[in-house]
Amino acid sequence: MKKTIVIVDDHILIAKALEGIIDNFNEFEVIYVCENGKDLIQKFEDNGKIPDIVLLDISMPIMDGFETAAWLTLHHPDIKVMALSMQGDDNSVIKMIKNGAKGYLLKNTHPKDLETALTKLNSDGFFYPEWASKIIFSNLNKEKEAENAVKISDREREFLKYTVTELSYKEIADKMCCSPRTVESYRDQLCDKLDLKTRVGLAVFAIKNGFAG
């Protein structure tokens, strides 16, 4: 049985051309194409067809690749996300990986290299070409130093545990026996410390770093 793929890219001509290329691969098939992350979520809800792999562009309107990768990591962790973008800078690569992408390719990749990448992603669970691996490894020490420098209090740890639930901030405040304003201060402090912007980002961090157990 072929592994199923969904393409998320706001450039429809590119997405359709990519669909035609992938449908000629022996082991893969595209089941649908989406214009952005919000469109992807809607299609998940409408038809219930959840793919094995999502090929994800980064620069998209409404809901971009960074936010979409984080959402997929939180709600569908079994889906393998591969970024497919024109952006190959350090910040984009590292941010996509932080948000859960298991692979990264540039759009000028040769079709045969794309097939190889998809095969490796499916079998090994990840695929990074040499140029992306160099970016990742060069940032490892910086990431470790940054993580060691971040001090997270016991109360912030408790708050992180609740970010992965469906509780509102008021309900989290009740659980923590404090005011909603205090909970919001935990959120703001953690976002500043971790360079995050949303609850989804905090939830992904909590899961990856063992705070959600």
N, C-alpha and C positions, 0 to 999 in steps of 0.2 A: 504494500500500500504506500502511495506517495505521501510525503510530508507536506502539510498544507501551509501556505504562506499568505499573509495579507500585506499589501504595500500601502504605506501611508505617505503621500506626497501631494502637495497642492498643485504641482505642475502635471496636469492630467496627461498630456502627450508623452511626457517622460515616463510616467507611471504605466501607461498602456504599452509603451514600447518595452519597458522592463518586464511587464506581464507576459508579453509575447516571447521574450527571450527565455524566461524561467519556465514557461510551459513546454519548451522544447527540451528541458533537462529531464533525464530519466527518473530521478527520485523526488522531484518537487512539482507542485502545482499551485497556482495562485487562485484563491477562492473568491477574493474580491479586493477592490481598491478603495481607499479612503482619502479624503482631501486634507484632513487634519485629525488631531487627537479626539476632538469632540465628535467628529463624524465616525471615528472608530468605535468609541463608546456606544454611540447610538446604534451602530450596526450590530455590536455585540448583543445589545438589548433586543433588537428587532428580530434577528434571525437565529441567535444562539449558537452560531458557528464560530467556535474559538480555534484559532490556528495554532500550529506548532511553532511557527516563526513569524515575527513581525519585522519587516524591512522598513526602517523609520527615517524619514528625512528630518532635519533639525529646524530649518527656517520655514515655519508655516504660520499662517494667521490663525487667530482664535485660540488654538492650543498647540504650542510648538512641540518639537521633539523632546526637549528636556523634560517638560511637564508630563508628556505622554509616557515617556520611559519610566518616570517615577510612579505614575498611576498604574502602569502595567506591572511593575515590580511589586507594588502593594496589593493589587487586586487579583493578578494572574501571574504569580511567581514562576509557574511552570513554562510560560511562554518564553522562548528565547528571542531576545530583542537584538537586532543588528542595525546600527546606524549606517545609513547610506546617504552621504552628504557631499557637498562641495567644500565644506568647512573641515580643514585638517589641522587647525591650530591647536596648540597645547590645551588651552582652556576648554575648547569644545570637546576634545577627546576625553579629558579627565572628568568633566562635568557629566558627560553621557555615561561614563563608566560608574561614577558615583551614583547616578540615578538608575543603574541596573542593566545597562547595555552589556551584552556578552560578546559583541563584535563591533568592528568599525571598518567601513570601506569608503573610499571616495567614488564619486559617480563616474570618473573616467576609467574605472576598473574594467579590464577585458572580460567578456562573458565567460570565458573558460576559468578565469580567476574567481569570478563570482560563484560559479558552480562549485569550485574547490572550497571556497570559503563557506558556502552553505553546507556542504558535506561535512567539513570539519566542525562547524558550529553544531550540527545535528549529532555527530558522533562523540565529540569531546566536550560539548557544552559551552565552548567559547572559540573565538577566532580573531586574532589581531595580526595584521600584516607587520612586517619588520619595522616599518616607519612608525606605526602606532605603538608597537612594543617598546621602541626606544623612548617615546614620550612617556609611556607608563613607568618604565624603570627609572627614568631620570627624575620622575616626580615622587618615587617611593619614599626616599629619605625625607623630602620636604613634608610629605603627608604624615609620616611617623612623627616627625618633630612637632608638627602642628597638633596632632592628636595628643601627644604627651603634654603639650602646653595648655590644652583645654582642660580646665578643672570643672567638673560637673558635680554639683552638690547632691546630697541625698534626696532633697525635695525635688530637685530638677530631674533626678533619675525616676522618682515616683511619677512625676508629670509625664515623662517620656513614655512610661509604660501605658499610660492612658491615651496617648496620641493615636495608637493603633486601633482603638475601639471606636464605636459610633457615638460615644458620649459627647454631649455638648460641653462647652467650657464651663457653663454653670453646673452641670452634673459632675464634671471633674472636680470642681471646687467643693461640692458637697462631699464627694468621696475623700478629698484631701483635708476636709474640715478647715477650709479657709475661704476667703472671699473670691468672687470671679475676677476682681481686679488683681489679686495676688497671682492667680493662675495666668492671667494675661502677662504679668511681669515675668513669670517663668518662661512663657513662650517667647517673649521679646528678647530676654537675656540669652536663651539658647539659640535663637535665630542669629543674634549678633555673634555669639561665640563660634558657631558652626558655619557661618556664612550661608544661611538658608533663608528662604522667604515664605514658605507655606507650611501648613500642618502636614501636608503630604510629605514634604521633604523631611520634617522632623520624624514622621512615622517610619519612613524608609531608613533613616539613620538609626532609629531605635531598634528596628528589626535586624539590621546588619551588625549592630554592635551589642546585641544581646540584652537590650533593656526592655524588650517586650515580653519576656518570659513570665 
